[in-house]
């Protein structure tokens, strides 16, 4: 995980979203004081799986997403 940057992370999520006919959103919310980063992945072909993480750390959000994808057995 230490060698994965934001660009590679987005490429992986793009592949997962395309494969599962879903969408991926990464948002930075400047109006919030906490949890300014929001990560959302919705996959309609995988029993309507939705993964969401609001966090103050991009790294934490990326790690959470990779762990959830692995837990669910979803790969690009």
N, CA and C of each residue as an Amber inpcrd file, in Angstrom:
protein
   228
   0.8120000  -1.1920000   0.0000000   0.0000000   0.0000000   0.0000000
   0.8600000   1.2620000   0.0000000   2.0420000   1.1940000   0.6020000
   2.8980000   2.3750000   0.6620000   3.3480000   2.8430000  -0.7090000
   3.4110000   1.9290000  -1.6780000   3.8880000   2.2980000  -3.0050000
   2.7660000   2.7570000  -3.9320000   1.5220000   2.7160000  -3.4770000
   0.3870000   3.1150000  -4.3090000   0.0910000   4.5920000  -4.0740000
   0.1300000   5.3670000  -5.1540000  -0.2010000   6.7810000  -5.0690000
  -1.6540000   7.0100000  -5.4420000  -2.0780000   8.2490000  -5.3400000
  -3.4710000   8.5900000  -5.6290000  -3.8410000   8.2630000  -7.0720000
  -2.9380000   8.5370000  -8.0000000  -3.2340000   8.2610000  -9.4070000
  -3.4540000   6.7640000  -9.6470000  -2.6040000   5.9290000  -9.0820000
  -2.7640000   4.4730000  -9.2380000  -4.0450000   3.9940000  -8.5550000
  -4.3420000   4.5550000  -7.4000000  -5.5690000   4.2080000  -6.6820000
  -6.7920000   4.5060000  -7.5490000  -6.8210000   5.6830000  -8.1470000
  -7.9520000   6.0620000  -8.9960000  -8.0340000   5.1520000 -10.2140000
  -6.9040000   4.7620000 -10.7840000  -6.9150000   3.8410000 -11.9240000
  -7.5220000   2.4960000 -11.5400000  -7.1760000   1.9800000 -10.3610000
  -7.7400000   0.7100000  -9.8930000  -9.2450000   0.8420000  -9.7100000
  -9.6900000   1.9200000  -9.0620000 -11.1210000   2.1060000  -8.8270000
 -11.8680000   2.3310000 -10.1340000 -11.2210000   2.9590000 -11.1030000
 -11.8260000   3.1220000 -12.4230000 -12.0710000   1.7550000 -13.0580000
 -11.0820000   0.8700000 -12.9910000 -11.2410000  -0.4770000 -13.5420000
 -12.3580000  -1.2430000 -12.8390000 -12.4000000  -1.1530000 -11.5170000
 -13.4440000  -1.8430000 -10.7460000 -14.8160000  -1.2980000 -11.1220000
 -14.9420000   0.0210000 -11.2120000 -16.2300000   0.6310000 -11.5570000
 -16.6690000   0.2240000 -12.9610000 -15.7520000   0.2390000 -13.9180000
 -16.1000000  -0.1340000 -15.2940000 -16.5000000  -1.6020000 -15.3790000
 -15.7630000  -2.4580000 -14.7080000 -16.0370000  -3.8960000 -14.7370000
 -17.3950000  -4.2180000 -14.1200000 -17.7920000  -3.4560000 -13.1080000
 -19.0280000  -3.7310000 -12.3750000 -20.1560000  -2.7580000 -12.6920000
 -20.0000000  -2.0200000 -13.7990000 -21.0160000  -1.0670000 -14.2370000
 -21.4450000  -0.1380000 -13.0990000 -20.4520000   0.4210000 -12.4490000
 -20.7150000   1.2910000 -11.3100000 -20.0610000   2.6420000 -11.4760000
 -19.8840000   3.3210000 -10.3660000 -19.2030000   4.6070000 -10.4030000
 -18.3730000   4.7990000  -9.1470000 -17.3380000   5.6380000  -9.2820000
 -16.4580000   5.9830000  -8.1770000 -16.4090000   7.4940000  -8.0640000
 -16.5520000   8.0030000  -6.8500000 -16.4830000   9.4440000  -6.5970000
 -15.4450000   9.6960000  -5.5110000 -14.5810000  10.6760000  -5.7530000
 -13.6610000  11.1710000  -4.7310000 -13.9430000  12.6590000  -4.6020000
 -14.2630000  13.1040000  -3.3970000 -14.6590000  14.4960000  -3.1910000
 -13.8620000  15.1100000  -2.0520000 -13.4800000  16.3650000  -2.2360000
 -12.8780000  17.1630000  -1.1680000 -13.8950000  18.2400000  -0.8180000
 -14.3430000  18.2530000   0.4350000 -15.3920000  19.1790000   0.8670000
 -14.7870000  20.2670000   1.7460000 -14.5750000  21.4330000   1.1710000
 -13.9700000  22.5440000   1.8830000 -14.8690000  23.1870000   2.9230000
 -16.1580000  22.8370000   2.9090000 -17.0810000  23.4000000   3.8970000
 -17.0430000  22.6410000   5.2150000 -16.5330000  21.4320000   5.1990000
 -16.4620000  20.6250000   6.4220000 -15.2150000  20.9620000   7.2220000
 -15.3300000  20.8270000   8.5310000 -14.1630000  20.9960000   9.3910000
 -13.4700000  19.6640000   9.6490000 -14.2130000  18.5610000   9.5230000
 -13.6670000  17.2130000   9.7320000 -14.1150000  16.3300000   8.5800000
 -13.3870000  15.2380000   8.3990000 -13.7380000  14.2630000   7.3540000
 -13.9630000  14.9420000   6.0020000 -12.9850000  15.7150000   5.5760000
 -13.1480000  16.5010000   4.3560000 -13.0780000  15.6580000   3.0820000
 -12.5100000  14.4540000   3.1640000 -12.4100000  13.5870000   1.9890000
 -13.5230000  12.5470000   2.0170000 -14.2170000  12.4070000   0.8930000
 -15.2560000  11.3920000   0.7640000 -14.9140000  10.5010000  -0.4220000
 -14.9140000   9.2050000  -0.1790000 -14.6990000   8.1890000  -1.2100000
 -15.9880000   7.3760000  -1.3150000 -16.5210000   7.2080000  -2.5250000
 -17.7340000   6.4040000  -2.7180000 -17.5410000   5.5270000  -3.9500000
 -17.8480000   4.2480000  -3.8080000 -17.8550000   3.3160000  -4.9330000
 -19.1820000   2.5870000  -4.9110000 -19.9150000   2.6610000  -6.0170000
 -21.2040000   1.9930000  -6.1560000 -21.0850000   1.0260000  -7.3210000
 -21.4580000  -0.2430000  -7.0910000 -21.3450000  -1.2610000  -8.1350000
 -22.6800000  -1.9720000  -8.2950000 -23.3810000  -1.6720000  -9.3750000
 -24.7170000  -2.2250000  -9.5640000 -24.7090000  -3.7090000  -9.9030000
 -23.6550000  -4.2190000 -10.5370000 -23.6460000  -5.6340000 -10.9130000
 -23.1760000  -6.5430000  -9.7880000 -22.7310000  -5.9720000  -8.6840000
 -22.2490000  -6.7720000  -7.5490000 -23.2320000  -6.6920000  -6.3900000
 -24.4760000  -7.0820000  -6.6480000 -25.5140000  -7.0530000  -5.6130000
 -25.6370000  -5.6810000  -4.9670000 -25.5560000  -4.6400000  -5.7860000
 -25.7040000  -3.2630000  -5.3060000 -24.7560000  -2.9300000  -4.1590000
 -23.5020000  -3.2890000  -4.3020000 -22.4910000  -2.9910000  -3.2890000
 -22.1760000  -1.4970000  -3.3130000 -22.1690000  -0.8880000  -2.1400000
 -21.7630000   0.5060000  -1.9870000 -20.7070000   0.5650000  -0.8870000
 -19.5650000   1.1550000  -1.2200000 -18.5060000   1.3600000  -0.2350000
 -18.3300000   2.8670000  -0.1010000 -18.3440000   3.3510000   1.1400000
 -18.1900000   4.7880000   1.3830000 -17.2850000   5.0020000   2.5880000
 -16.4480000   6.0250000   2.4780000 -15.5770000   6.3930000   3.5940000
 -15.4210000   7.9090000   3.6170000 -15.7530000   8.5200000   4.7530000
 -15.4830000   9.9320000   5.0070000 -14.3180000   9.9780000   5.9850000
 -13.2840000  10.7460000   5.6620000 -12.0700000  10.7290000   6.4750000
 -11.2950000  12.0360000   6.3360000 -10.3790000  12.2510000   7.2540000
  -9.4620000  13.3860000   7.1730000  -8.1610000  13.0150000   6.4690000
  -7.9810000  11.7350000   6.1530000  -6.7280000  11.2580000   5.5800000
  -6.9870000  10.5160000   4.2700000  -6.3710000  11.0030000   3.1870000
  -6.5150000  10.2940000   1.9130000  -5.9770000   8.8770000   2.0250000
  -4.8490000   8.7140000   2.7060000  -4.2370000   7.3890000   2.8630000
  -5.2000000   6.4440000   3.5750000  -5.8540000   6.9180000   4.6350000
  -6.8180000   6.0870000   5.3670000  -7.9810000   5.6760000   4.4650000
  -8.4590000   6.5950000   3.6530000  -9.5420000   6.2760000   2.7250000
  -9.1300000   5.2400000   1.6990000  -7.9190000   5.3810000   1.1640000
  -7.4210000   4.4240000   0.1840000  -7.2560000   3.0410000   0.8090000
  -6.6750000   2.9880000   2.0010000  -6.4850000   1.7030000   2.6810000
  -7.8260000   1.0440000   2.9890000  -8.7890000   1.8250000   3.4230000
 -10.1170000   1.2860000   3.7150000 -10.7370000   0.6800000   2.4540000
 -10.6420000   1.4000000   1.3440000 -11.2320000   0.8980000   0.1020000
 -10.5790000  -0.4000000  -0.3490000  -9.2540000  -0.4540000  -0.3120000
  -8.5720000  -1.6860000  -0.7130000  -8.9370000  -2.8460000   0.2120000
  -9.0420000  -2.5990000   1.5050000  -9.4000000  -3.6770000   2.4330000
 -10.8340000  -4.1420000   2.2030000 -11.7430000  -3.2220000   1.9130000
 -13.1330000  -3.6040000   1.6410000 -13.2470000  -4.3800000   0.3330000
 -12.5380000  -3.9490000  -0.6910000 -12.5610000  -4.6790000  -1.9620000
 -12.0290000  -6.0920000  -1.7800000 -10.9490000  -6.2270000  -1.0270000
 -10.3920000  -7.5570000  -0.7710000 -11.3700000  -8.4010000   0.0440000
 -11.9760000  -7.8060000   1.0660000 -12.9350000  -8.5320000   1.9060000
 -14.1180000  -9.0410000   1.0830000 -14.5570000  -8.2350000   0.1170000
 -15.6930000  -8.6040000  -0.7250000 -15.2910000  -9.4590000  -1.9260000
 -13.9830000  -9.6570000  -2.1290000 -13.5120000 -10.4610000  -3.2590000
 -13.6970000  -9.7680000  -4.5950000 -13.5740000  -8.4480000  -4.6020000
 -13.7450000  -7.6590000  -5.8250000 -12.3690000  -7.1860000  -6.2750000
 -12.0220000  -7.5490000  -7.5130000 -10.7060000  -7.2050000  -8.0570000
 -10.8780000  -6.5820000  -9.4350000  -9.9160000  -5.7230000  -9.8580000
 -10.0420000  -5.0670000 -11.1730000  -9.9760000  -6.0400000 -12.3330000
